[in-house]
Amino acid sequence: MASPRRPVEVSPLRIGELAREAGVKLSTLRFYERRKLLLPMDRSESGQRLYGPEAAIRVRFIRRSQELGFTLKEVSSVLALTDRRGTPTRDVARFAEAKVQAIDARIDDLRRMRRAITTLMAEGFCPPDTVCPIQASLGAPKSPAERKPAKRRGDA
């Protein structure tokens, strides 16, 4: 007869351990703390920050999101959504819908770029007196849904 499994206790991570595990610098973790993206679960008796085992996942998520073009404000919104674990508010739902549309537009751009590069590789270099297909793939005007209004002077 198998013995019942007991939950494995995981020791909290100190800030240096978290930095190593997440692959970031200490200054990055402190920056994320100032921006309220990452909060220690506790402090040690000596005052060191202590983080739970999920903190490394959160930090890597933040970094990867930034690499994919999300702003820290957008990352914060996504984290707020996941931290709530409930039904999203209308504002959160609108944000999520807008972000999905932006991601879809970016995927379309990447697919056009991929097709253009693949075609160029198969057919050779751009002939003179023509627009290179790579430039044409991303140089075409955006659809009205993809366009962002230009900021005017004095707008924040």
N, C-alpha and C positions, 0 to 999 in steps of 0.2 A: 504494500500500500504506500502510495506516494505521500510525502508530508506536504501539508499546505504551504504554499509560498508566502513568505513574508516580504513586505515591501523593502526594497533596498534603500538604505538610508544614504543620502548623498550629502557630503559635506559642503557647506557654502564655500563659494569661491571668493578669494580676496581679489582686489582690483588688478593686481599684477597677474594673477592666475587667469582671470577672465580675459585680460588683454592678450595673453599668450594663446589661450584656447580660441578666441575669436579672431586672432590674427590682426589686431590693431594696436595702436600706441595708447599709452595711458592718457595722453592728452585728448585722444579721440573719445575715450569713455567719459572723461570729465566734461568735454564739450557736450556730449549727448545728455549727460546729467543736467547741465545748465539749461538745455533746451527741453528738459522734462521728457525725453524719449526713453531714458533709462534711469531707473531709480534703484538704489540698493535696498535689499529686503531688511537689512539690519546693519548694525555696526558691532565690531568686536569690542571686548573690554578695553582694548588699547585705542579704540576709535577708528580702526580700519573699516572701510566699506566692505560689506559682505553681500554677495549676489547668489541667487538661486541658480540651479543647473540650467534653467531655460534662458538665462541672460545671454549666454553665448549665441544661442539661436537668434535671439532678438537683435543682437549687435550685428551678426552676419546678415540678417534680413535688412537692417537699416543700410548697411554698406552696399549690398547687392541692389537694393531699390535705388540708391543714388547712382550706381553704375548704369542702371537702366533708364535714368533720366528723371526720376521722381525728385521733387524738391523736398527739403526736410519738412516743410509745412504739409505736403501731401503725405509723406511718410507718417507724420504725426497723426493725420486724419485716419489713415489706414490702421495704425496701431490703436487709436481710440476706438475704432470699429471693432477690432478683434478683442480689445480689453473689456469691452462692454458685455460681449457674449449674449446679447439680446436682440430684439427686433430693431433694425436700424431706423433712425429718425429720418424724416423726409430730407433734411439737409445732407445727411450721410448718404442716403440713397441717390440723391442728385449728384453728389461728388463722385460716387462709385460709377454711376452711369456715364458721367462725363469722362472719367478716367478710362473706362472701357472703350469709349469711342476714340479717345486719343491713342490708346494702345492699338486698336484696330487700324487707325490711319497710319500709324508708324509701321505696323506689320505690312500694310499695303505698299508703303514706300520701300521697305526692305525687300519685298518680293520683286518690285519693279527693278530695283538696283541689282538684285541677284540675276534676274532674267537678262538685263542689259550686259552684265559682266560675263555671264555664260555665253551669250550670243557673241560678244566681242572676242572671247577666247576661241570660239569655234570658227569665227569668220576672219579673224585677224584684226589688225589695228584699224583705227578710224580712218576712212579715206579722206583726203584733203577736200576742202570745199563742202563739207557736210558737218552737221552737228553730231558730235559723238553721242552714241546711244546712252552712255552712262550719264552724261550731262542732261540729255533729253528726258531720261527716266525720272530725275528729281527736279529738273528745271521747268517742268510743265506747271501751268497755273494750278493752284489747289482748287478743289471743289468748294462751293460756298460753305458747306458744313464744316470744312477743315480750317477755313480762314479765321484768324483771330483779328479783331479790330486793332488797328495800329494805335499805340498810345500817343496822345497829344501832349504837347509841352504843358507842364504844370500838373499832369495826372500822376498819381502815385503808383 
